[in-house]
Amino acid sequence: FGASMLTDAAPVAPPPASGPGAWLERQLLRVDPLWVAVALFVLALVGYLASNPARPDFYDHFVWQAHAFLQGRAEIEYPVAEGPYQNFYFQDVLPVAPGLAQIPFPPLPAVVLVPFVAVWGLGTNGAAVAAELGAINVVLCWIMLLSVTPRRSAAFLGTLFYAFGTVAWYAALLGTTWFLAHVVGSTLLFIAITLAVRADAAAVRAAAGHGGRAAGRQFAAGLAFGTAATARLTSILAAPFFVFVGGGRGWTERAFLAGVGALIPVLLLLGYNLATTGELFHPAYDFLYETEYRPQPGLVNADWAAEDPRYIPQNIGIMLGQMPLLPLLDDPRCALEPVSLGSLWDRECPVLRPDPLGMSLLLTSPAYLLAIPVLFYDWRRRLVAGAALAVLAVALADLMHFSQGWVQFGYRFSNDFAPFATVLVTLGIARMRAGWLSIALVGLSIAINAWGVYWGVTLGW
């Protein structure tokens, strides 16, 4: 898949006349994109594994779920309080019988783990699998961005931004239940976006006899897109992208082809829910909201549902406005400590420390700002409109959720729309010819996420 996609990328553009983007473009034009993909994979894999060498897989719901699948049932053993592998401390489980419980999460991450659990059993480290799959996602991002822009310098910087300048880094190195689901969902979204963009290009060549190829790719894009929803439910709300972008004669045919493809895994998910719970939608979500969260004063609004638009104002404050903590102001022991750059990493008296509730995307990944010129000047392009609407639809659904992902660095729900947002950022980098501002914002995003990764691992999040 990867090799064929690399050989069918967007046309190569001439490099800019001058500036850092021109130098980077010339270097990348001298190298086969396949070797760049290999280098990116190695860089990401080493970076993700080295960032969290212990990889404690404390919350490994999907390992237990994969083990249950191999035993021929959907229910996991719970609560297990004795032996080498225990899960009595798990949150987000629905007891259904003595010694058995269900987990509410869509099952694709557990399906991914089945081959590993078949070999290593409950000793499988899902965090290590997440790091490896996260590195594959970086390669898929590079392939996707080669389809989006003819400028390799923009595609390369956009890939580095996704790999180390967003919370995709934190998700891949941590790999516990919720983060593994993000990593798996992103894999399918990258594949879906790439197929749709390539289908769109093939549709332009339909007069030369490639119409069937475009239609087939659009169906495959929908199939991958729908499968992403079996890892992260909110992925399905990115559907507008596949209405605007893809193979087909007009938006109705694009929507039909992708919709038919997406319907297959969605129906399978509904069938799985019906077979295992007797209901189309897993009842554990409502049960957990009523029993674990609603009784806790101040945690949620007791009069609101688990998904409620009234949560949007407070949650958008977390997504866009949440600031880091200032321990120097709160701890009198640190009041007289000198402030320096090293204070950012000081475990005893740091000048700043991430807030476990979350932090603003604009602070943790400032290169997202590079999407603004594209949204302003190029909003009529189908690719831009589709990506922007996908980001907006997924973000709104996440913002309606009562919880925003605590404990975390940054805003972990942004993983749900990061592949689409990375398209916009990369188009912004290309518009600015990969100049110094683009490089500075990508570099700053990487530095901030390195800081967040350090604190997340240090604090045991």
Order of alpha helices (4+ residues) and beta strands (2+ residues): alpha-alpha-alpha-alpha-beta-beta-beta-alpha-alpha-alpha-alpha-alpha-alpha-alpha-alpha-alpha-alpha-alpha-alpha-alpha-alpha-alpha-alpha
